[in-house]
Amino acid sequence: MFRLTTARLEIRRFADVDPEPYIEALTNPEVTKFLGTGKPMTREEVIRMISRFEAICDSGYGIYAVAKIASGKVIGHCGIRPIPDGRIELLYAYAESAWGKGYATEAGRAVLDYGLEHFAFDEIIAMAYPQNPGSIGVMKKLGFSRLGQEEHFGTMLEVYTLRK
C-alpha cells in the first residue's frame, strides 16, 4: 500500500473515512476558483474525482489524499499524473483552512522526491491560475521555473517546469 510521511503529513490513497472532509474542502468556492474550470464542485463531482484519482493510482502514478498525522483528517490532495499532451503534472489542492501553513510545499516535496526516484521523468510541470500567488509560491519553493502561459480547462494558466 502506498504511503509517504513527512513531519506533519501522511500522503496515501483515499480511505473510506476520507470523503466527508475532502468534500467539504473541495466544494468551497474559494478553493475551486483555482482548480480546473474554476467552477464550484458538487458533492457528487468530488466523489467522482476521488474515483478518477484511484484509477490513476492503479495505473502507477498517483493523486493521493493528504492528511494531518496529528488528527488523521484529510486536508487535500497531492500527486502526479500524465496530462493529455504526454507531460507529467504535479497537482495539489487543499482546504482553505490549510492554506499558508506550508502543507502544500511539504507534501509536494515528498511526492516529487518519490516520483523522481521511481519514474524516469526528465521533466515535471505544475500549473496555476495567474491570480493564485499562493500556488505559484509553492511551485517556486519546490524549485520549479516559469515556462510561460498555456491554455488548459478553457483558461490561461501559468505553467512551471522542474527538470532533472
NORFENTA-V216376 format. One line per field, one symbol per residue. ss: DSSP state (h for helix, s for strand, l for the rest). phi: phi as a letter, one per 30 degrees, with the letter a starting at -180 (. if undefined). psi: psi as a letter, one per 20 degrees, with the letter a starting at -180 (. if undefined). Layout:
BEGIN
ss: ???
phi: ???
psi: ???
END
This chain:
BEGIN
ss: llssslllssssllllllhhhhhhhhllhhhhllllllllllhhhhhhhhhhhhhhhhlllssssssslllllssssssssslllllssssssslhhhllllhhhhhhhhhhhhhhhhllllssssssslllhhhhhhhhhlllssssssssllsssssssssl
phi: .dacbbebbccaddceddeddddeddcdeddddcchdidecceddddddeddddddeddjdabcdcbddeciddclbalbadcedjdccdbaabeedcdicidddddeddddeddddcbcdcabcbbadedcddddddddddjdcdckcbdbhibdbdccbbcd
psi: pppqqahiqporqqrhihgghggggjjohhgiijpcijqqqrghhgghggghghhghhihaqoqqoqpghiippibqqaqqqrhjirpppqqqqqhiiqjjjggggggggggggghhiqmphqprqqqphjmhgghhggghijqqphaqqpqkjrpqppqqoq.
END
